[in-house]
Amino acid sequence: MLIGDVARRSGVSARMLRHYESLGLVRPTGRTESGYRRYSSEDIRRIFHIESLRSLGLSLRDVGRALDDPGFAPAELVDDLIRQTRDRIAAETELLTRLRRIGAAEPAGWEDVLQTTALLQALGSTSAGTRQRAALSAVEEVPVPVEALVEAVLSESDPNVAGALRWALAQTGEDGPALLAEGLDSPAAEVRKRAVQSIAEIPNDEATALLRNALTHSDIVVRRYAALALGARGVADAVPTLIDMVVEEGNDADAADALSTLASDPTLADRIATGLVDCLSRDTMGSSARRRLAQALADIPGTTPSRALADLSHDEDRAVALTATYILQLRDAR
């Protein structure tokens, strides 16, 4: 079969066939009287083998080794090809994500594209200062897609940068909570924590609804951050978790402050007082927990807390008794 026929049937151009010949990958078995290349069925089979191996990503050099070296082991080369392919996919995916984010920013001209690109690169910088400046300018100078801010805040370990990113997210509007909610289901505890902290700083109804749902989350850290945020928003659903935090010494001072804020609502004050006093009646409540409960009762209005504190002023543990006595004096002075 002549080279033109081989090219038509194999889909490999005549130019490429001549290139294969120059590399020694496949040589035509013979020539016609006129000097034209003549390929045998075995030559054509080898051409198809070459194309099959190339389709896997092998270089022409590796193709030659695979076909001609009897001792060539494919396993290591295939592993390398898998790694290279994964790296290439990751790079292409990153590029696609960046392009989508630039598109989402709706640039009016190439200057906007360049500014957005620079800001996205800054958010991924190894310098914490650069990331923090990028977070602040994401609101003040160049708008950045919310998705990029969410990804940045969920991966940010520096507390100052994280604070700037949460602030930037809180300014962006309504899309942030839904994207952050995905972080609550992350297998990584730090990501779940960052997600709930970020949701807590977004002052809208969607964020509040997510925080309510988070009160039943399997992660105790998520539950506690949600309760503190809801307490500051005056949401009564947070009361049981906040009381548990006081008992269990989990951010107990912040939990007590949140309970005090909620107790400014007369309809909640008695419920909170009753919940705290009920805890005092448990036989398993140690002296440290009783002292924390006394401190939590300090700013809860009503006669129920006062009676409980009076009882605690005679507690068998001197530290508990002194704490309750001091709090009673402060309440009387007010």
C-alpha positions in Angstrom: 0.0 0.0 0.0 1.4 3.4 -1.0 1.8 6.3 1.5 -1.2 8.2 0.2 -3.5 5.1 0.7 -2.1 4.5 4.2 -2.7 8.2 5.1 -6.3 8.0 4.0 -7.1 4.7 5.7 -5.2 5.3 9.0 -6.0 9.0 9.4 -2.2 9.7 9.9 -1.0 12.3 7.4 1.7 11.5 4.9 3.9 14.2 6.5 3.5 12.5 9.9 4.3 9.1 8.4 7.5 10.5 6.9 8.3 11.9 10.4 7.8 8.5 12.0 10.1 7.1 9.4 12.8 9.7 10.2 12.6 8.7 13.8 12.8 5.0 13.0 9.3 4.3 14.5 8.0 2.7 11.3 9.8 2.1 8.0 7.9 1.0 4.9 8.8 -2.6 4.0 9.8 -1.7 0.5 9.7 0.6 -2.5 8.1 0.6 -5.9 10.1 0.6 -9.0 9.5 4.4 -9.1 10.8 4.8 -5.5 7.5 5.3 -3.8 7.1 3.9 -0.2 5.2 0.7 0.1 3.7 -0.3 3.4 2.9 -3.9 4.3 -0.1 -5.0 6.5 2.5 -5.4 9.4 3.7 -1.8 8.9 0.1 -0.5 9.0 -0.5 -2.5 12.2 2.5 -0.8 13.8 1.2 2.6 12.7 -2.1 1.9 14.6 -0.1 0.7 17.6 1.9 4.0 17.5 -1.3 6.0 17.4 -2.9 4.0 20.2 0.1 4.6 22.5 0.2 8.3 21.6 -3.4 8.6 22.6 -2.4 7.6 26.1 -0.1 10.6 26.3 3.2 8.8 25.5 6.0 10.8 23.8 7.3 9.4 20.5 10.5 8.4 22.3 8.5 6.3 24.8 6.4 4.9 22.0 9.6 3.6 20.3 10.8 2.1 23.6 7.4 0.4 24.2 7.4 -1.2 20.7 11.0 -2.2 20.4 12.4 -2.8 23.8 11.3 -6.3 25.0 12.3 -5.5 28.6 10.3 -2.2 28.7 7.9 -2.3 31.7 4.8 -0.2 31.3 3.7 0.1 34.9 6.0 2.9 36.0 5.4 4.9 32.8 1.7 4.5 33.2 1.9 5.8 36.8 3.9 8.8 35.5 1.2 9.4 32.9 -1.5 9.3 35.5 0.3 11.8 37.7 1.0 14.1 34.7 -2.7 13.9 33.7 -3.9 14.7 37.1 -1.6 17.7 37.3 -2.8 18.9 33.9 -6.4 18.5 34.9 -5.8 20.4 38.1 -4.1 23.2 36.3 -6.9 23.4 33.7 -9.6 23.3 36.4 -7.8 26.1 38.2 -7.7 28.1 35.0 -11.4 27.4 34.3 -12.4 28.5 37.8 -10.4 31.7 37.4 -12.0 32.5 34.1 -15.5 31.9 35.5 -14.8 34.2 38.4 -13.5 36.9 36.1 -16.7 36.4 34.0 -18.9 36.6 37.1 -17.3 40.0 37.9 -18.8 41.3 34.6 -15.8 43.3 33.5 -16.5 46.3 31.4 -13.1 46.3 29.8 -9.7 44.7 29.8 -8.6 47.0 32.7 -11.3 45.4 34.8 -10.1 41.9 33.8 -6.5 42.8 34.8 -7.6 44.2 38.1 -9.8 41.2 39.0 -7.0 38.8 37.9 -4.5 40.6 40.1 -6.9 40.5 43.1 -7.6 36.8 42.6 -3.8 36.2 42.5 -3.4 38.3 45.7 -6.0 36.2 47.5 -3.8 33.2 46.8 -0.6 34.8 47.8 1.8 33.2 50.4 2.0 36.6 52.1 -0.7 37.1 54.8 -0.4 40.9 54.4 -1.1 40.6 50.7 -4.1 38.4 51.3 -5.5 40.8 53.9 -5.1 43.8 51.6 -6.8 41.9 48.8 -9.7 41.0 51.1 -10.2 44.6 52.0 -9.9 45.9 48.5 -12.4 43.2 47.3 -15.1 45.5 48.6 -13.6 48.9 48.4 -11.9 48.8 45.0 -12.4 45.8 42.7 -15.5 43.6 43.1 -14.6 39.9 43.5 -17.0 37.0 42.9 -18.4 35.8 46.2 -17.3 32.2 45.3 -13.7 33.4 45.4 -14.1 35.0 48.8 -15.8 31.9 50.2 -13.0 29.6 49.0 -10.4 32.0 50.5 -12.1 32.3 53.9 -12.6 28.5 54.2 -8.9 27.9 53.6 -7.5 30.9 55.6 -5.5 30.0 58.7 -4.3 33.5 59.6 -6.8 35.1 62.0 -6.3 38.6 60.8 -6.7 37.7 57.2 -9.7 35.5 58.0 -11.3 38.5 59.8 -10.9 40.7 56.8 -12.3 38.0 54.5 -15.4 37.5 56.8 -15.9 41.3 56.8 -15.7 41.3 53.0 -18.2 38.5 52.7 -20.6 40.2 55.0 -20.6 43.2 52.6 -21.3 41.2 49.4 -25.1 40.5 49.8 -27.1 37.4 49.6 -25.0 34.7 47.9 -22.4 34.2 50.7 -24.5 32.1 53.1 -25.5 29.4 50.6 -21.9 28.9 49.5 -20.6 28.9 53.1 -23.2 26.3 54.0 -21.3 23.7 52.0 -18.4 24.3 54.3 -20.5 23.1 57.3 -20.5 19.6 55.7 -16.7 19.5 55.2 -14.9 16.5 56.6 -12.3 19.0 58.0 -13.1 20.4 61.4 -11.3 23.7 60.7 -13.2 24.3 57.6 -16.5 23.7 59.4 -15.4 26.2 62.1 -14.5 28.8 59.5 -17.8 28.3 57.7 -19.9 28.9 60.8 -17.8 31.9 61.9 -18.3 33.4 58.5 -22.0 32.8 58.5 -22.3 34.3 61.9 -21.1 37.7 60.6 -23.6 37.9 57.8 -26.6 39.9 59.1 -29.4 38.5 57.0 -32.3 36.1 57.3 -30.7 33.3 55.3 -27.7 33.3 57.6 -29.9 33.2 60.6 -31.8 30.2 59.2 -28.5 28.4 58.6 -27.4 29.2 62.1 -30.6 27.8 63.5 -30.1 24.5 61.6 -26.5 24.4 62.9 -27.8 24.1 66.4 -28.3 20.4 65.7 -25.0 19.9 63.9 -22.9 16.9 64.8 -19.9 19.1 65.4 -20.1 20.7 68.9 -17.9 23.6 67.8 -20.3 24.5 65.1 -23.3 24.2 67.5 -21.6 26.5 70.0 -20.6 29.2 67.4 -24.1 29.1 66.0 -25.6 29.5 69.5 -23.4 32.5 70.3 -24.4 34.2 67.0 -28.0 33.5 67.5 -27.9 34.7 71.1 -26.6 38.1 69.8 -29.5 38.2 67.3 -32.1 37.6 70.0 -33.0 34.1 68.8 -34.5 32.0 71.6 -33.6 28.7 70.0 -30.1 29.2 71.2 -30.9 29.1 74.9 -30.5 25.4 75.6 -27.1 25.3 73.8 -25.9 28.4 75.6 -26.9 26.9 79.0 -25.0 23.7 78.1 -22.0 25.8 77.2 -22.0 27.4 80.7 -22.3 24.0 82.3 -19.6 22.3 80.1 -17.2 25.3 80.3 -17.3 25.8 76.5 -16.9 29.5 75.9 -18.9 29.9 79.1 -18.2 33.6 79.6 -19.4 34.4 76.1 -22.4 32.1 76.5 -23.3 33.9 79.8 -23.1 37.2 78.0 -25.4 35.9 75.2 -27.9 34.6 77.8 -27.8 38.1 79.5 -28.6 39.7 76.1 -31.5 37.3 75.5 -32.8 37.9 79.0 -33.4 41.5 78.2 -36.6 40.1 76.6 -39.0 39.6 79.6 -40.6 36.7 77.8 -37.2 34.8 77.8 -35.8 35.9 81.1 -37.8 33.4 83.2 -37.1 30.6 80.7 -33.4 31.2 81.0 -33.5 31.5 84.8 -35.4 28.3 85.0 -33.0 26.5 82.7 -30.0 27.6 84.7 -31.6 26.7 88.1 -32.6 23.3 86.8 -29.0 22.6 86.1 -28.1 23.4 89.7 -30.5 20.7 90.9 -28.6 17.9 89.2 -26.6 15.7 91.5 -23.8 15.5 89.0 -23.1 19.2 89.0 -19.6 19.9 90.4 -18.5 22.9 92.2 -16.8 24.5 89.1 -20.0 24.2 87.2 -22.1 25.6 90.1 -19.7 28.6 90.2 -20.2 29.2 86.4 -23.9 28.9 86.8 -23.9 31.5 89.6 -21.9 33.8 87.3 -24.4 33.3 84.5 -27.3 34.1 86.8 -25.8 37.4 87.7 -27.4 39.4 84.9 -30.6 37.5 84.6 -33.5 39.6 86.0 -36.2 38.3 88.3 -36.7 36.6 91.6 -35.8 33.1 90.4 -32.1 33.9 89.9 -32.0 35.8 93.2 -33.4 32.8 95.2 -30.9 30.5 93.5 -28.0 32.8 94.3 -29.2 33.1 97.9 -29.1 29.3 98.1 -25.7 29.2 96.5 -24.3 31.7 99.0 -24.5 28.8 101.5 -22.9 26.3 99.2 -20.5 23.8 100.7 -17.8 25.0 98.3 -16.4 28.2 99.7 -15.5 29.6 96.2 -19.1 29.0 95.0 -20.6 30.6 98.2 -18.3 33.7 97.9 -19.1 34.1 94.2 -22.9 33.9 94.9 -22.7 36.3 97.8 -20.7 38.9 95.8 -23.2 38.7 92.9 -26.1 39.1 95.3 -24.5 42.3 96.7 -24.1 43.6 93.2 -27.7 42.8 92.4 -28.9 44.6 95.5 -26.8 47.6 94.7 -28.5 47.8 91.3 
